[in-house]
Amino acid sequence: MYGDMKSLLLTIWNLFLETVFPAICCGCRREGGLLCDDCLNAVQLRDTALPEVVDSDCLDGVLACSEYHEGQMMAKLIYALKYDFVVDLALPLGQFLIDGYTNAEIAADVICPVPLHAKRFRWRGFNQAELLANVVAQEFGLPVRNFLERIHFKKAQMELRKEERKANVEKAFRMREDVDVAGKTVVLVDDVATTLSTLEACASVLKKAGAQKVYGIVLARVY
């Protein structure tokens, strides 16, 4: 009886929230849901299904779902996830990663989110890369492992000029204790890649720890 009453009260409370604070589309600001069909269809995805070969000693390839352009729908949704803290957007955004990975010829053993520094995590309250990684991993039955930790944070990569980004993440990551990546194919998940400096820095640490292959998969990439 107590459980039934609790469930009823929760239903009433959720109905109250939906009535007083209706969901607003993060793309067009219309009421009805976090992401309407029009805005979902407005996301411009890239045609490529295979990871791009990159000029890197440690990163075996990068799969970007879209090109990053300020003001376009993908950029708006990523901003809403990271800075408006709309964590429920991780599910539809994660679906873009799922669709990309489905057609990619990657036989991953494990999914690894790009980590946030503890200071940044406390400010945001979550790691958007980890939310996305969980969506992808659940779809394919893969484990999510936080192999890496970020040991210093200066500035967000998007705030820096291209030539400053590599230095900003140099020696920024290290392996966590008591983890084993030897012989594994790892897929690094992040929201945006610019110069690939962050992905390369993570991949370098993983390769030194024995990872066989390391790929990156991101929602958007700046070209």
N, C-alpha and C positions, 0 to 999 in steps of 0.2 A: 504493500500500500504506500509506504514511504517513497519507494522508487517511482511508482506511478505519479505521485504528487510532484516529485522532483522533476520528472520528465515534463509534466504539464506546465509547471512554472517556467522551465527552461524554454519551452515552446512559446509561451506567452511573452517572455522576455525577448526572444529573438524576433517575434512578430512586432513588438514595440520598437526595437532597434531599426528594423526594416522600414517601419512606417515613419518614424521621426528622423532617421538618418538613412535615407535610401541610398543604395549603391549607385555610384556615379562612374561612368566609363572614364578610364584613365586617358583615353585618346581624345575623345570629343566632348567630355564633360556632360553628356546626356545621362539622365536617370535610367536605371534598368539593370545595370550589371557593371562589373569591373572592366569588362572588355566586350564591346558590342560587336556584332558580326561585321559591320561596315569597317570598323577599325582593325579588326583581326584580318580582314581581307586586304586592308590597305598596307599591310606589312610587305615590303618588297624583299623577297628572298632570292638568293643567288641560285643559278642553275646547276652549278657544280655539285657532284655527289662524292667526289673523292678528295681526300686531304691534299692540300697544296704542298708540294715539295718546297722547303725553305732552305735558305743558305745558313745552315746552322750545324754545328758539330754535335749537338745534343738533342735537338728537337727533330723528330722524324717526319713531322708533317703537321699542318694546321687546317682544320675544317671550320670555316666561317659561314654561318647561315645567311648573313646579309652583309652589305657594306654599311658602315656607320656614317650617317650624315645628320648633322644637327637639324632639328625641326621635323625630320621624317618620323614615321610612326614607331619604328623600332627604337629609335633614340628616346622618344617620349616614354615608352613603356619601360625601358631600362632605367631611366631617371626616376620614374614613379616607384619602381621596385627598390632602388637604392636610397633615394633621398626623400621620398614621400612615405617610405616604409610600408608599401602595399605588398605584403609578403604573399598574398594569395595570387599575385601575378606570376609567381614562380611556376605554377602549374601550366598555364598556357604558353609561357615563354619556354619552359622545359620541353614542351611538345615540339617546338621548332628544333631543339637539339636532338630529340628522339627521331624526328623525321630525317634529319641530316645523318645521324649515326646509322640509321636503318640501311641506308644505301652506301655507306662508306665501307670499304674493305679493311676493316680494323677488327682483329680478333683480340679484344681487350680482356685482360684478367681482372682488372680493378679500375675503379673510377676514383680520382683524387681531386678534390676541389682546391683551387688556389687559395691559400690561407690569408686571413686578415691578421694584422698585428693586434695584440690584445687591447691596445688603447682604442684602435678603430672599431674593434668588435664591441667594446663597452659602449661606445658612442652610438653605434647603429643598432646593437642588440641582436644581430644575426649576421651571418656571412652569406651574401646573396649567391656566391659561387657554390656553397654547400647546399643551399636550397635547390638550386638547379641540378646539381650532381645527384641529389637524392631522387629527383623525378626521373632522371635518365636511368639511374641504377635500378630502380624499382621496375621499370618497364622491361629491362633486359635480364633481370635476375643477377645483376653483378654487385659485388660488395663495394661499399664506399669506405675508403681508408684515408684518414688524415695523416698521411705520411710526413707532411711538412709543417713547419711552424715559421712564422715570420718573426725575426728577432730584432729588426729595427724598422722604423717607419719615419720618413721625412715629410714627403708630400705625396698626395694622390697623383698618379701618373698623368691623368687628364689635365692637371694643372701645370704641367711642365712642357717645355719645348722638346722637340724630337731628340735633339742631341743630349738633353739632360736626363732622359728616361733610363738609359742603360746604367748610368752612374747611380741613379736613385735606388735601383734594386740590386746593385752589386753587393754580394755577401749578405743579402737581406733574408735569405732562407736557410734553413738547416733541417736535417732529418730529426724526427722525434725519436726518443729512446724506445727501445724494445719493439721496433717495427722491422719487417723484412720485405724488401722489394726485389731481392735477387732473382733474376731470370724472368721477371714479370713484364708484360706489356701494359703500360699505364696510360690512361686517358686523363689529361688535365682538363678541368672544366673551369671556365671563367665567363664573365659577361661580355667584356669588350677587350679586343687586342688592338694595340696601336703599332708600336715598333716591334712587337713581339718580345720586348726586353723581359717582361715579367714571366712569360711562359718559358723563355730560354733560361732564365735564372733558376726557375723551379726544375726544369728538365736537367740542367747541369748537375744539380744536387742529387736527383734521382739516379742519373746515369752513374755518378761516382759511387753511389750506394749499391750498384749492381743491376739496375733496371735494364732489361734487354732493349725495349723500345718505349719511346714516350711521344705521344701525340697530344695536340691541343685541340679542343673544340670550344668554340665561342659563339655567342649570339650574333655578334657583329665585329667587323674589323675595319679599321681605318686604313685605306689604301692611298 
